[in-house]
Each structure stands twice: as C-alpha cells, then as structure tokens.
Amino acid sequence: RVVASSRIVCESDPENEWRISGSALMSPQALAIVRELWHWREREAEAVDLPVFKVLHSELLLDLASWCSENPKIPPMGAPCWPRRSSPARSESLVAAIERGRQSEPVPRPPRAERPPRDKDAEVRMEKLRVHRDAVAAELEIDPTIIAPKSTLQEIARKPDTASAALLAENRGCR
C-alpha cells in the first residue's frame, strides 16, 4: 500500500500552493500578503539555490504578513519581526512583495471542512489503536505511519464494524 501510494503524482494547485500551515485563520488581507511573500520566497530560494526556510522561515513569513496587514501605513522594515541579516537587495525585493500584497485584493479564507461530531468511544478506540500501532512499529523499527497513518486509525475508530473490511478491499489491488 505504501509503495502504491508513493507512485501517485499529486497535481500542484497554483491557486492554493502558497497556503501554508498557520495561514488559514489569517485575515483576507494578510492572506494576500502571505501569497505574495510565498511567491517571493520561492523565487529567492531558487535564485540562490537554498531551501525556502533559509530564505524566510514560514513562521516569520506569517508574522510579517500579519503585522504588515495590521499596520498598512507603516513601512514593512519597521516591523518588529523584520528578518535580520537580509541584504539590501533582498530587503528591497521583500518590501516590494509586501507592498504588492497590501495592494492586492483580499484573499477569502478557505472553507473549513466540517468535522464529525465528537465521539468519546471513538477517541478511546483511536488511542488504543495508536498505542498498539506505535508498539508494533517500535518492535519493527519503522515509522508508525508506514503501518497506518492517523487518518486510517481515525477511520477504523469511527467505524469499527465496517472500516477494516473497506480498507482491506481498497488495498487488495496493491501488491
């Protein structure tokens, strides 16, 4: 199953590829700035052949976008979270990206997926499954998610009578 799933090529979604963890609850104007900063960071990282986090860490990107959206009249370099050790050229292009975000139309927040109602019995089953999976993984000296990712455990915990049969049927073709 792991081998089969590794062969699946995920299509990139240019409309949403810039959304990073922690941005979903930001204001629509801050999201416009996040989008511009993400694209700026991608270009900068590629130009200097560095991982994106070495250009601008995601947490700092979010802090900067949030501060700049809340303080539209203050130049971005006045932000308390302005990145240290940035060359004048990089700082100038960073300011330009922030200003593009400030001038952009606000980006609507993504719709939130509806969560199933809380089920205490399922939570207890989930914890038992997780503990057992982790123990088997430790014994085999493998990552626990190779045995079953969290989503699979949740599915089994929520639907104990039908989930395991559905998962087995789904995996029959993966050999």
Salt bridges, closest charged atoms under 4 A:
GLU36 OE1 - ARG100 NE 3.09
GLU44 OE1 - ARG90 NE 3.04
GLU99 OE2 - ARG102 NH1 3.04
GLU123 OE2 - ARG118 NE 2.68
GLU127 OE2 - ARG130 NH2 2.48
ASP134 OD2 - ARG130 NH1 2.80
ASP134 OD1 - ARG133 NE 2.95
GLU155 OE2 - LYS159 NZ 3.25
